[in-house]
């Protein structure tokens, strides 16, 4: 899955983009979990839509993870 030797051989730009991709992935995951479990959210949204949007963000984070993982295999 993750090969440290392959990571060391990348250029600094590729390493930066990989780490940036991980940060964005964690952001989407955290935002999805936050939307699902934060009951007193400061904007008015129905709980059903809030959970649906949170799940959509988590699914998108998983898709980004597999795309990022596939990209590192090259």
C-alpha positions as CSV (number, residue, x, y, z in Angstrom):
1,X,0.0,0.0,0.0
2,X,2.5,2.7,1.1
3,X,6.1,2.2,0.1
4,X,8.5,4.5,2.0
5,X,11.3,4.0,-0.6
6,X,9.0,5.1,-3.3
7,X,8.1,8.2,-1.2
8,X,11.8,9.0,-0.8
9,X,12.4,8.9,-4.6
10,X,9.8,11.4,-5.4
11,X,10.6,15.0,-6.2
12,X,9.9,17.7,-3.6
13,X,6.9,18.9,-5.6
14,X,5.4,15.4,-5.7
15,X,6.0,14.9,-2.0
16,X,4.3,18.2,-1.3
17,X,1.3,17.3,-3.4
18,X,1.0,13.9,-1.7
19,X,1.1,15.5,1.8
20,X,-1.3,18.2,0.7
21,X,-3.7,15.5,-0.7
22,X,-3.5,13.8,2.7
23,X,-4.4,17.0,4.5
24,X,-7.4,17.7,2.2
25,X,-8.5,14.1,2.7
26,X,-8.4,14.5,6.5
27,X,-10.2,17.8,6.2
28,X,-13.1,16.2,4.2
29,X,-13.3,13.3,6.6
30,X,-13.3,15.6,9.7
31,X,-15.9,17.9,8.1
32,X,-18.2,14.9,7.4
33,X,-17.9,13.5,10.9
34,X,-18.4,17.0,12.4
35,X,-21.6,17.5,10.3
36,X,-23.0,14.2,11.5
37,X,-22.3,14.5,15.2
38,X,-22.5,18.2,16.0
39,X,-26.1,18.7,17.1
40,X,-26.0,22.5,17.7
41,X,-24.6,23.5,14.3
42,X,-24.7,27.2,13.9
43,X,-26.7,27.2,10.6
44,X,-30.2,26.0,10.1
45,X,-30.3,22.6,8.3
46,X,-32.6,19.7,8.8
47,X,-30.9,16.7,10.6
48,X,-31.7,14.3,7.7
49,X,-29.9,16.6,5.2
50,X,-27.0,17.2,7.6
51,X,-26.4,13.5,8.0
52,X,-26.7,12.9,4.3
53,X,-24.2,15.6,3.5
54,X,-21.9,14.3,6.2
55,X,-22.0,10.8,4.7
56,X,-21.5,12.3,1.2
57,X,-18.3,14.1,2.4
58,X,-17.0,10.9,4.1
59,X,-17.6,8.9,0.9
60,X,-15.8,11.6,-1.1
61,X,-12.9,11.4,1.3
62,X,-12.7,7.6,0.8
63,X,-12.7,8.1,-2.9
64,X,-9.9,10.6,-2.6
65,X,-8.0,8.1,-0.5
66,X,-8.2,5.4,-3.1
67,X,-7.2,7.9,-5.9
68,X,-4.3,9.1,-3.8
69,X,-3.2,5.6,-3.0
70,X,-3.5,4.6,-6.7
71,X,-1.4,7.6,-7.6
72,X,1.5,6.6,-5.3
73,X,1.7,3.1,-6.9
74,X,3.1,4.6,-10.1
